[in-house]
Amino acid sequence: VQLQASGGGLVQPGGSLRLSCAASGFNKDGYAIAWFRLAPGKERELISCTSSNSRGGTYYADFVKGRFTISRDNAAVRVYLQMNSLKPEDTAVYYCAIDEDIYCSYVGFYRSGLEVWGQGTLVTVSS
């Protein structure tokens, strides 16, 4: 299984970016993809996750509700994270992770220890 995250870059406060996470070789009936971020001096934070079918759910961290939207293309096993109204505190390396669909629910993403991680994409919000 491989995950490829892309779409990061430099954006001004208030701007938008769209991240993409594409999976290949994931051979399960369903999947859940989660976005995390890691900023310097901080712990890794769960941002959002989504499941490919009704066994799972969708989750947003409070600090991104109303600003970020997660969506998916099940045919391609790809998930997008549309980030609007970006703030300097959103600056971080953003990572995606994939696991079976049951591990994403409305309360978050459960790390089974078997999830596969992508390489990360840097988002810098600065004027």
LUMMARLUM-120204 format. One record per residue: x, y, z of N, C-alpha, C in turn. Coordinates in Angstrom, 3 decimals. Layout:
BEGIN
+----------+----------+----------+----------+----------+----------+----------+----------+----------+
|    neast |   nnorth |      nup |   caeast |  canorth |     caup |    ceast |   cnorth |      cup |
+----------+----------+----------+----------+----------+----------+----------+----------+----------+
|        X |        Y |        Z |        X |        Y |        Z |        X |        Y |        Z |
...
+----------+----------+----------+----------+----------+----------+----------+----------+----------+
END
This chain:
BEGIN
+----------+----------+----------+----------+----------+----------+----------+----------+----------+
|    neast |   nnorth |      nup |   caeast |  canorth |     caup |    ceast |   cnorth |      cup |
+----------+----------+----------+----------+----------+----------+----------+----------+----------+
|    0.838 |   -1.186 |    0.000 |    0.000 |    0.000 |    0.000 |    0.880 |    1.246 |    0.000 |
|    0.535 |    2.186 |   -0.837 |    1.255 |    3.455 |   -0.869 |    0.259 |    4.601 |   -0.840 |
|    0.653 |    5.652 |   -0.117 |   -0.136 |    6.878 |   -0.053 |    0.699 |    8.024 |   -0.566 |
|    0.086 |    8.854 |   -1.357 |    0.773 |   10.025 |   -1.890 |   -0.024 |   11.254 |   -1.534 |
|    0.549 |   12.107 |   -0.682 |   -0.093 |   13.369 |   -0.327 |    0.512 |   14.490 |   -1.158 |
|   -0.321 |   15.421 |   -1.566 |    0.150 |   16.541 |   -2.372 |   -0.765 |   17.742 |   -2.166 |
|   -0.322 |   18.883 |   -2.684 |   -1.148 |   20.078 |   -2.660 |   -0.717 |   21.146 |   -1.688 |
|    0.303 |   20.871 |   -0.893 |    0.773 |   21.875 |    0.049 |    1.469 |   23.024 |   -0.650 |
|    1.761 |   24.059 |    0.116 |    2.448 |   25.212 |   -0.433 |    2.356 |   26.394 |    0.496 |
|    2.725 |   27.540 |   -0.037 |    2.701 |   28.796 |    0.713 |    1.441 |   29.573 |    0.336 |
|    0.721 |   30.012 |    1.334 |   -0.509 |   30.763 |    1.092 |   -0.618 |   31.865 |    2.138 |
|   -1.251 |   32.943 |    1.773 |   -1.441 |   34.056 |    2.703 |   -2.593 |   33.752 |    3.656 |
|   -2.567 |   34.365 |    4.821 |   -3.714 |   34.194 |    5.741 |   -5.024 |   34.540 |    5.051 |
|   -6.024 |   33.714 |    5.295 |   -7.310 |   33.890 |    4.642 |   -7.433 |   33.156 |    3.324 |
|   -6.327 |   32.628 |    2.843 |   -6.331 |   31.927 |    1.571 |   -6.788 |   30.488 |    1.673 |
|   -6.694 |   29.790 |    0.557 |   -7.180 |   28.407 |    0.475 |   -6.145 |   27.506 |   -0.186 |
|   -6.194 |   26.254 |    0.191 |   -5.419 |   25.205 |   -0.453 |   -6.271 |   23.941 |   -0.499 |
|   -5.974 |   23.097 |   -1.450 |   -6.647 |   21.806 |   -1.538 |   -5.599 |   20.708 |   -1.528 |
|   -5.617 |   19.899 |   -0.490 |   -4.704 |   18.781 |   -0.390 |   -5.348 |   17.537 |   -0.981 |
|   -4.511 |   16.660 |   -1.494 |   -4.981 |   15.413 |   -2.072 |   -4.186 |   14.259 |   -1.477 |
|   -4.863 |   13.161 |   -1.235 |   -4.206 |   11.955 |   -0.742 |   -4.686 |   10.799 |   -1.599 |
|   -3.781 |   10.191 |   -2.350 |   -4.130 |    9.106 |   -3.258 |   -3.504 |    7.806 |   -2.770 |
|   -4.309 |    6.751 |   -2.751 |   -3.841 |    5.454 |   -2.285 |   -3.767 |    4.479 |   -3.442 |
|   -2.780 |    3.616 |   -3.382 |   -2.673 |    2.538 |   -4.364 |   -2.357 |    1.247 |   -3.629 |
|   -2.913 |    0.169 |   -4.123 |   -2.617 |   -1.128 |   -3.536 |   -3.386 |   -1.460 |   -2.277 |
|   -4.430 |   -0.686 |   -1.965 |   -5.223 |   -0.948 |   -0.754 |   -6.379 |   -1.854 |   -1.148 |
|   -6.334 |   -3.107 |   -0.735 |   -7.277 |   -4.107 |   -1.215 |   -8.254 |   -4.555 |   -0.141 |
|   -8.981 |   -3.611 |    0.412 |  -10.028 |   -3.912 |    1.377 |  -11.371 |   -3.498 |    0.789 |
|  -12.452 |   -4.010 |    1.395 |  -13.784 |   -3.648 |    0.896 |  -14.082 |   -2.172 |    1.089 |
|  -13.533 |   -1.600 |    2.119 |  -13.741 |   -0.186 |    2.387 |  -12.495 |    0.394 |    3.003 |
|  -12.435 |    1.698 |    3.066 |  -11.248 |    2.343 |    3.621 |  -11.654 |    3.585 |    4.383 |
|  -10.792 |    3.978 |    5.267 |  -10.892 |    5.267 |    5.939 |   -9.574 |    5.987 |    5.734 |
|   -9.647 |    7.237 |    5.356 |   -8.448 |    8.066 |    5.225 |   -8.577 |    9.230 |    6.194 |
|   -7.523 |    9.449 |    6.920 |   -7.480 |   10.531 |    7.903 |   -6.375 |   11.509 |    7.545 |
|   -6.617 |   12.769 |    7.884 |   -5.583 |   13.799 |    7.759 |   -5.130 |   14.193 |    9.153 |
|   -3.821 |   14.230 |    9.327 |   -3.191 |   14.711 |   10.543 |   -2.263 |   15.866 |   10.163 |
|   -1.821 |   16.592 |   11.164 |   -0.790 |   17.598 |   10.925 |    0.172 |   17.631 |   12.095 |
|    1.389 |   18.036 |   11.769 |    2.438 |   18.139 |   12.773 |    3.149 |   19.461 |   12.582 |
|    3.028 |   20.294 |   13.598 |    3.675 |   21.602 |   13.575 |    4.876 |   21.576 |   14.506 |
|    5.873 |   22.415 |   14.222 |    7.067 |   22.447 |   15.095 |    6.698 |   22.715 |   16.545 |
|    7.229 |   21.886 |   17.433 |    6.991 |   22.080 |   18.852 |    5.648 |   21.609 |   19.352 |
|    4.850 |   21.015 |   18.476 |    3.519 |   20.549 |   18.861 |    3.377 |   19.053 |   18.607 |
|    2.369 |   18.475 |   19.214 |    2.073 |   17.074 |   18.970 |    1.235 |   16.928 |   17.700 |
|    1.280 |   15.743 |   17.136 |    0.493 |   15.470 |   15.943 |   -0.994 |   15.599 |   16.266 |
|   -1.733 |   16.255 |   15.385 |   -3.163 |   16.489 |   15.598 |   -3.972 |   15.796 |   14.505 |
|   -5.054 |   15.187 |   14.892 |   -6.018 |   14.665 |   13.935 |   -6.877 |   15.824 |   13.452 |
|   -6.997 |   15.961 |   12.143 |   -7.789 |   17.042 |   11.558 |   -9.154 |   16.528 |   11.132 |
|   -9.152 |   15.475 |   10.358 |  -10.396 |   14.989 |    9.787 |  -10.200 |   13.568 |    9.292 |
|  -11.283 |   12.845 |    9.155 |  -11.233 |   11.542 |    8.508 |  -12.568 |   11.285 |    7.835 |
|  -12.547 |   10.361 |    6.885 |  -13.767 |    9.973 |    6.202 |  -13.672 |    8.510 |    5.819 |
|  -14.807 |    7.829 |    5.797 |  -14.865 |    6.428 |    5.405 |  -15.540 |    6.303 |    4.049 |
|  -15.212 |    5.241 |    3.362 |  -15.723 |    5.058 |    2.007 |  -17.150 |    4.527 |    1.986 |
|  -17.626 |    3.994 |    3.110 |  -18.993 |    3.486 |    3.132 |  -19.614 |    3.683 |    4.506 |
|  -20.821 |    3.177 |    4.681 |  -21.616 |    3.476 |    5.876 |  -21.096 |    2.800 |    7.137 |
|  -20.132 |    1.920 |    7.011 |  -19.604 |    1.283 |    8.223 |  -18.826 |    2.273 |    9.072 |
|  -18.324 |    3.310 |    8.431 |  -17.546 |    4.305 |    9.158 |  -18.286 |    5.612 |    9.245 |
|  -17.556 |    6.696 |    9.276 |  -18.186 |    7.996 |    9.405 |  -17.288 |    9.089 |    8.910 |
|  -17.577 |   10.296 |    9.337 |  -16.786 |   11.463 |    9.004 |  -16.559 |   12.256 |   10.277 |
|  -15.361 |   12.792 |   10.396 |  -15.001 |   13.518 |   11.603 |  -14.231 |   14.777 |   11.243 |
|  -14.476 |   15.832 |   11.992 |  -13.686 |   17.066 |   11.912 |  -13.289 |   17.485 |   13.313 |
|  -12.043 |   17.892 |   13.457 |  -11.624 |   18.496 |   14.709 |  -12.287 |   19.855 |   14.860 |
|  -12.539 |   20.247 |   16.072 |  -13.238 |   21.516 |   16.316 |  -12.513 |   22.699 |   15.689 |
|  -11.188 |   22.657 |   15.676 |  -10.444 |   23.815 |   15.202 |  -10.486 |   23.994 |   13.689 |
|  -11.088 |   23.037 |   12.951 |  -11.206 |   23.191 |   11.499 |  -12.652 |   23.198 |   11.027 |
|  -13.588 |   22.954 |   11.922 |  -14.994 |   22.941 |   11.523 |  -15.390 |   24.282 |   10.924 |
|  -16.049 |   24.228 |    9.799 |  -16.479 |   25.439 |    9.111 |  -15.426 |   26.000 |    8.169 |
|  -14.193 |   25.501 |    8.251 |  -13.120 |   25.998 |    7.377 |  -12.617 |   24.920 |    6.427 |
|  -12.523 |   23.693 |    6.909 |  -11.978 |   22.597 |    6.108 |  -13.110 |   21.645 |    5.734 |
|  -13.004 |   21.076 |    4.541 |  -13.985 |   20.095 |    4.075 |  -13.248 |   18.899 |    3.488 |
|  -13.622 |   17.715 |    3.940 |  -13.027 |   16.497 |    3.415 |  -13.990 |   15.875 |    2.417 |
|  -13.453 |   15.372 |    1.326 |  -14.268 |   14.706 |    0.322 |  -13.472 |   13.547 |   -0.258 |
|  -14.128 |   12.670 |   -0.969 |  -13.425 |   11.498 |   -1.474 |  -13.907 |   11.118 |   -2.860 |
|  -13.035 |   10.423 |   -3.549 |  -13.327 |    9.811 |   -4.840 |  -13.111 |    8.320 |   -4.653 |
|  -14.183 |    7.598 |   -4.364 |  -14.029 |    6.182 |   -4.044 |  -13.492 |    5.367 |   -5.210 |
|  -13.847 |    5.760 |   -6.410 |  -13.371 |    5.004 |   -7.574 |  -11.851 |    5.037 |   -7.659 |
|  -11.272 |    6.114 |   -7.164 |   -9.827 |    6.273 |   -7.270 |   -9.119 |    6.084 |   -5.934 |
|   -9.856 |    5.809 |   -4.859 |   -9.306 |    5.749 |   -3.502 |   -8.475 |    6.999 |   -3.243 |
|   -9.124 |    8.118 |   -3.345 |   -8.468 |    9.413 |   -3.180 |   -9.340 |   10.284 |   -2.295 |
|   -8.699 |   11.011 |   -1.410 |   -9.408 |   11.911 |   -0.511 |   -8.802 |   13.299 |   -0.641 |
|   -9.677 |   14.291 |   -0.596 |   -9.250 |   15.677 |   -0.690 |   -9.544 |   16.397 |    0.627 |
|   -8.741 |   17.376 |    0.924 |   -8.989 |   18.246 |    2.069 |   -8.962 |   19.681 |    1.559 |
|  -10.147 |   20.267 |    1.436 |  -10.252 |   21.661 |    1.028 |  -10.110 |   22.527 |    2.262 |
|   -9.103 |   23.384 |    2.248 |   -8.809 |   24.216 |    3.408 |   -9.030 |   25.675 |    3.040 |
|  -10.002 |   26.293 |    3.672 |  -10.327 |   27.699 |    3.441 |  -10.044 |   28.513 |    4.697 |
|   -9.999 |   29.804 |    4.538 |   -9.778 |   30.727 |    5.667 |   -8.573 |   30.305 |    6.496 |
|   -7.492 |   30.020 |    5.803 |   -6.298 |   29.518 |    6.491 |   -5.696 |   30.569 |    7.411 |
|   -5.155 |   30.083 |    8.517 |   -4.549 |   30.942 |    9.529 |   -3.084 |   30.570 |    9.689 |
|   -2.267 |   31.477 |   10.192 |   -0.855 |   31.137 |   10.417 |   -0.683 |   29.891 |   11.293 |
|   -1.579 |   29.684 |   12.237 |   -1.472 |   28.513 |   13.103 |   -1.803 |   27.206 |   12.393 |
|   -2.258 |   27.279 |   11.148 |   -2.467 |   26.073 |   10.350 |   -1.172 |   25.595 |    9.700 |
|   -0.111 |   26.363 |    9.842 |    1.175 |   25.977 |    9.273 |    1.668 |   24.681 |    9.904 |
|    1.933 |   23.697 |    9.072 |    2.348 |   22.378 |    9.557 |    2.643 |   21.479 |    8.366 |
|    3.207 |   20.323 |    8.660 |    3.280 |   19.251 |    7.661 |    2.011 |   18.428 |    7.816 |
|    1.318 |   18.254 |    6.725 |    0.056 |   17.533 |    6.731 |    0.281 |   16.121 |    6.196 |
|   -0.201 |   15.152 |    6.952 |   -0.046 |   13.748 |    6.597 |   -1.412 |   13.091 |    6.431 |
|   -1.467 |   12.106 |    5.546 |   -2.668 |   11.289 |    5.469 |   -2.317 |    9.851 |    5.852 |
|   -3.317 |    9.169 |    6.338 |   -3.156 |    7.774 |    6.739 |   -4.388 |    7.004 |    6.294 |
|   -4.207 |    5.733 |    5.944 |   -5.313 |    4.912 |    5.476 |   -5.401 |    3.624 |    6.280 |
|   -6.621 |    3.209 |    6.542 |   -6.866 |    1.942 |    7.230 |   -8.266 |    1.480 |    6.830 |
|   -8.742 |    0.410 |    7.437 |  -10.085 |   -0.076 |    7.127 |  -11.137 |    0.951 |    7.536 |
|  -12.278 |    0.898 |    6.874 |  -13.286 |    1.937 |    7.031 |  -13.834 |    2.063 |    8.449 |
|  -13.829 |    1.000 |    9.210 |  -14.421 |    1.052 |   10.545 |  -13.643 |    1.942 |   11.501 |
|  -12.438 |    2.340 |   11.123 |  -11.616 |    3.094 |   12.066 |  -11.853 |    4.587 |   12.034 |
|  -12.717 |    5.059 |   11.162 |  -13.134 |    6.454 |   11.193 |  -14.584 |    6.505 |   11.632 |
|  -14.860 |    7.300 |   12.645 |  -16.227 |    7.482 |   13.110 |  -16.443 |    8.950 |   13.417 |
|  -17.620 |    9.290 |   13.881 |  -17.920 |   10.687 |   14.160 |  -17.111 |   11.204 |   15.357 |
|  -16.470 |   10.316 |   16.092 |  -15.664 |   10.764 |   17.229 |  -14.185 |   10.813 |   16.907 |
|  -13.788 |   10.332 |   15.724 |  -12.381 |   10.434 |   15.368 |  -11.873 |    9.236 |   14.594 |
|  -10.560 |    9.165 |   14.491 |   -9.889 |    8.086 |   13.762 |   -9.112 |    7.249 |   14.759 |
|   -9.448 |    5.975 |   14.798 |   -8.765 |    5.068 |   15.705 |   -7.532 |    4.495 |   15.034 |
|   -6.391 |    4.719 |   15.673 |   -5.150 |    4.222 |   15.101 |   -4.944 |    2.765 |   15.526 |
|   -5.113 |    1.893 |   14.551 |   -5.012 |    0.466 |   14.852 |   -3.574 |   -0.003 |   15.004 |
|   -2.657 |    0.814 |   14.512 |   -1.260 |    0.395 |   14.479 |   -0.887 |   -0.237 |   13.155 |
|   -1.909 |   -0.542 |   12.348 |   -1.672 |   -1.118 |   11.028 |   -1.924 |   -0.103 |    9.918 |
|   -2.284 |    1.131 |   10.307 |   -2.543 |    2.133 |    9.279 |   -1.273 |    2.444 |    8.495 |
|   -1.447 |    2.861 |    7.261 |   -0.325 |    3.221 |    6.394 |   -0.311 |    4.740 |    6.247 |
|    0.879 |    5.310 |    6.329 |    1.026 |    6.762 |    6.288 |    1.637 |    7.219 |    4.973 |
|    1.227 |    8.413 |    4.540 |    1.862 |    9.060 |    3.415 |    3.058 |    9.864 |    3.889 |
|    3.743 |   10.517 |    2.970 |    5.010 |   11.173 |    3.284 |    4.857 |   12.590 |    3.823 |
|    3.694 |   13.180 |    3.729 |    3.488 |   14.524 |    4.251 |    3.665 |   15.590 |    3.188 |
|    2.910 |   16.661 |    3.347 |    3.039 |   17.818 |    2.461 |    2.995 |   19.071 |    3.328 |
|    3.905 |   20.000 |    3.069 |    4.073 |   21.179 |    3.911 |    3.095 |   22.274 |    3.515 |
|    2.383 |   22.782 |    4.501 |    1.498 |   23.928 |    4.322 |    2.044 |   25.072 |    5.162 |
|    2.314 |   26.194 |    4.513 |    2.818 |   27.374 |    5.206 |    1.853 |   28.522 |    4.972 |
|    1.335 |   29.065 |    6.061 |    0.400 |   30.186 |    5.978 |    1.109 |   31.412 |    6.538 |
|    1.444 |   32.322 |    5.648 |    2.230 |   33.472 |    6.058 |    2.035 |   34.609 |    5.075 |
|    2.117 |   35.817 |    5.589 |    2.041 |   36.986 |    4.713 |    3.433 |   37.442 |    4.320 |
+----------+----------+----------+----------+----------+----------+----------+----------+----------+
END
